[in-house]
């Protein structure tokens, strides 16, 4: 099961769209999901490790995969490379 981490900021205007997208995709796909505020120590550690300078940033299985809000198509393609849909 893929592990998805969304790094966000409370002041980010685009972050709610990224949160909504990943939450919607959890209906179709099974994956571990967590949200980390970039201003927290955990968020800072992730930002340093992955050289994140903008949010939202999506990390899939330890690899920075998206900066910004991915299209639904791009997000699903990234998931499909890692797994199968729940109803498959």
C-alpha positions in Angstrom: 0.0 0.0 0.0 1.5 3.4 -1.0 2.3 6.0 1.6 1.2 9.5 0.7 2.3 12.6 2.6 0.9 16.0 1.8 3.0 18.8 3.1 0.9 21.9 3.4 0.7 25.3 5.1 -2.3 26.9 6.8 -1.8 30.1 4.8 -1.6 28.3 1.4 -4.5 29.1 -0.9 -4.0 25.9 -3.1 -3.5 23.5 -0.2 -7.2 22.8 0.4 -7.6 21.7 -3.2 -4.7 19.2 -2.8 -6.2 17.9 0.4 -9.6 17.4 -1.2 -8.1 15.6 -4.2 -6.2 13.1 -2.1 -9.2 12.5 0.2 -11.4 11.9 -2.9 -8.9 9.4 -4.3 -9.0 7.4 -1.1 -12.5 6.4 -2.0 -11.2 4.6 -5.1 -7.7 3.6 -4.0 -6.3 2.2 -0.8 -3.3 4.1 0.5 -1.9 5.4 3.7 -2.4 9.2 3.9 -1.2 11.9 6.2 -1.0 15.7 6.2 2.0 17.5 7.6 2.1 21.3 8.2 5.4 22.6 6.9 5.8 24.9 9.9 6.0 22.0 12.4 9.3 20.2 13.2 8.2 17.2 11.2 7.2 19.4 8.3 10.6 21.2 8.4 12.4 17.9 8.4 10.5 16.7 5.4 11.1 20.1 3.6 14.8 19.8 4.3 15.1 16.2 3.3 13.2 16.7 0.0 14.3 20.3 -0.7 10.6 21.4 -0.6 10.4 25.2 -1.1 6.7 25.4 -2.1 3.5 23.8 -0.9 1.4 21.8 -1.4 4.0 19.1 -1.9 3.1 15.4 -2.3 5.5 12.7 -1.2 4.7 9.2 -2.4 6.6 6.3 -0.9 9.4 8.6 0.3 9.8 10.4 -3.1 8.8 14.0 -3.8 6.2 13.4 -6.6 4.3 16.7 -7.0 4.8 20.3 -6.1 1.5 22.2 -6.4 -1.9 20.6 -6.9 -1.6 17.7 -9.3 -4.3 17.1 -11.8 -6.6 14.3 -11.0 -5.3 12.4 -14.0 -1.6 12.8 -12.9 -2.5 11.8 -9.3 -4.3 8.7 -10.4 -1.5 7.7 -12.8 1.0 8.0 -9.9 -1.3 5.8 -7.7 -1.9 3.2 -10.5 1.8 2.7 -10.8 1.9 1.7 -7.2 -1.3 -0.3 -6.8 -4.7 -1.5 -8.0 -8.1 0.2 -7.5 -10.2 -1.2 -4.6 -12.8 -2.6 -7.0 -10.3 -4.3 -9.3 
